[in-house]
Amino acid sequence: MVLGMGRSGVSVARWLAKAGARVTLSEAKAVDELDKALVNDMQGRGIAVETGGHREETFLGADLIVPSPGVPLDIGPLQAAKQAGIPVLGEMALALQQVHAPVVAVTGTNGKSTVTALLGAMLEAGGKRVFVGGNIGTPLSDFVAERRQAEVVVLEVSSFQLDTMKTFHPAIGLLLNISPDHLDRYLSYEAYVQSKLRIFKDQGPGHVAILNDDDAVLSQFKPSGKALVLRYGEKKGKNRQAFAEGKKIIAALPGRPAHAFSLDRCVLPGKHNRGNVMAAVLAGLALEVEAPVIQETVDRFQGLPHRLEWVARIRDVDFYNDSKATNVEAAAKAVSSFDQPVVLIAGGRHKGSDYAPLVQVAKGRVINAVFLGESKHLLAKAFEKVIPFSLADSMGEAVAQAFAAARPQDVVLLAPACSSFDMFSDYAERGIAFRDAVRGLGDEG
């Protein structure tokens, strides 16, 4: 039984059906809320599709249950199945059983997609056959189902995916940062922290653990296994294998010569992205990518869509799309990436976090704000008497209001600090709506 008709659920259902399993795909949404062509495709592959809620009897009749990352693990039918002794394993965990190449796993509250893509690009530039996917791009079960070959598998791994793994021992595990997120899914912040730290739990000799030493949690954390631990941070430190020095990153593996990597051509803005590059550089060195190849990749990497993505300049105002900033910490980092004054567009579905850190960072940087979505009144309350703001009912309205508030040389920044599911199907659709609205301003003159 597969729970959820999202990207990973559909992928694993197709793979299991192709492998000869009798698959039931269970979706909480009603059938008229789903893509009809997708439902027909599933049924055409012999997959039974149950919609409009999860039926406990189907759970109890399964030999294996595969929940999608978006499905909470505390729902009643799933708990009943666990009590009945039916195994529960996530899509990535199941697919990993069929992967024989070294696995590099990247997790963290923020930045994991950027680091995953940058590291994949380094390995490809170094002549390796690489699969890059997981929580970003292609689900791992697609890689397995298509019997692709790779010398290295680079995976972005979410906390939800870590929660549904029995054991996980990546050859290299990277944990970039931990800050409050998904508190609508976890009982406490500590529970979320422990979920992230699972990436190192089963590592052993010959494995590598890479941690951000500037992170308050990770600087105090020592993996319990026998993996080689590599740390990075802004300043040179006794236990740090990578640090910043002016516009360079200095990195050295234990017992190896140091390398200096220039950031002069790196387009990724902000101190947090400097840390992301350090993490990727350490992983690249650990995977024996040559230093000149790493430098060339850092120079050429253009970043990812919806992650501090420059969209346009209109009447000397720059527009940046950071729709992927779906939590408070990510939005705060986005705001602090700019030296110019910022007009902030934020809001969406509230995720349970306090907006105070964003308010603090906004002081002296954000000159105006526009709030939209379900959380707009919560944001308005948090920012009251701090900076001027207005409320909008649509992305087009928000962009128009932000542009009206901006002056030449200012930045209009979409950094929602919230999920997108109140108005959009995902952060990408929200980012596209922002892009379209900005380009509409240009069309108007």
C-alpha positions, 0 to 999 in steps of 0.5 A: 500500500502506498500513501499519497499521490504526490511525486514520490508516491506515484513513483514508488507505486509505478516501480512496485507495480512494474516489479510485480507487486499488487499495489493500492494507492491511497489518497486523502483527496477526493477523486475530482480534486486529482489529475484525471490523467494521472488516476487513469495512468495508475489504474492502467498499470493495474494499481488500485486507487482509493480516494477520499480518505484512508481506509483502515481495512486496506492498511490492515490488509497490506504486507508493506505500507509506503507513506509519502513524505507529506503524509503525517505518520500519526494518522489513525489507520497507520498507527493501527497497522503498526500495532498489527506489526505491518512494516512501514517504510518510506519510498527512499528507504525502500529504493535504497535497498536496491542502490549499490553505489556510494550514497551522499545524503544532504539534509538541513532546514535550509540550503539542501537543494543548493548543496545537492545540485552544486555537489552533483555538478562538481562530480559530473564535471569531474567525469563521474556518472552521477544520479542527483535526486531524492527530495529534489527533482527525481525520486530515487525509486525512478532511478531504481525502476529504470535500472540506471547506473551511477558511480555516486548517488547524491540525494537531498533528504528531508526530515520526513524521509529520515523518519521513515528509514529503519537504518541509513548509513550514507558514505557521506552525510551533510547536515547544513543547519537546524532551525525551527521548521515543520512544527505543525508536524513535530511535537516539539523542536527537539523532536525535529532536531532528532529527526535531522540528526538521524542522518549520522546515526548508522554511519561507521568507519570509512564514512564521512559526516560534514557539519556546519560548525556555526550552527548552535545545535551542530557545533555541540553535536558529536556523531556517535559512530566512527565516521570521519567528522568534517566541520566548516564555519565562517572563521578559522577554528581548531576543529574546522576543515573549511572556513572563509578568508576574505573572498576565498574558502580555505579547505583541507581534509585531515592530513592533506594540503589546504586548497584556496577556492575563490568566490569572485565569480560565485553568483550565490548571494549571502553568508549562508550560501558561503557556508553552503559552498563550503559544505559542497567543497568538503564533500567534493574533496572527500570524493576526490574531485580535483581542486581545479574542477571544484573551482570551475564548478563554483564559478559556473554554478548559477543556483536553482530556481526560486532560491534567491533567483534574480528575476528582473530589474525594472526602473532600477529596482531589482526583483528576487524570487526566494519562494523556497524560503518556506520558513522563518530562518530561510526568510531571515537569511534571504533578507540579510543577503542584501546590502540594499534596502529591501521591500519584502513580500511574505506570507502563506500558510503558517507553519507554527513558528514565531516570526520574531527572528524575521522581524529582528533581521528586518530592522534597518534592512526592510523599508516596507513589506507586503503580506499575503495568504492565510498568515498575513494578519499574523505577520501584520501583528508581528511587524506592527510598529516596526516597519510600514506594511500593506496587505494583499489578496493575490501575488499580482497585487502584492508585487504591484504594492511592493513596486509602488513602495520601492525606490531606485536601487532597492530590492523587492524580495519574495521570501514568504517564511511560510508554506505555499499550500494556502494559495498554490500547489507548491513553492515552485508555482508560487515562485512562477506566479511572482515571476509572471507578476514581475514581468507583467510590470515590465510589460506595463512600462 
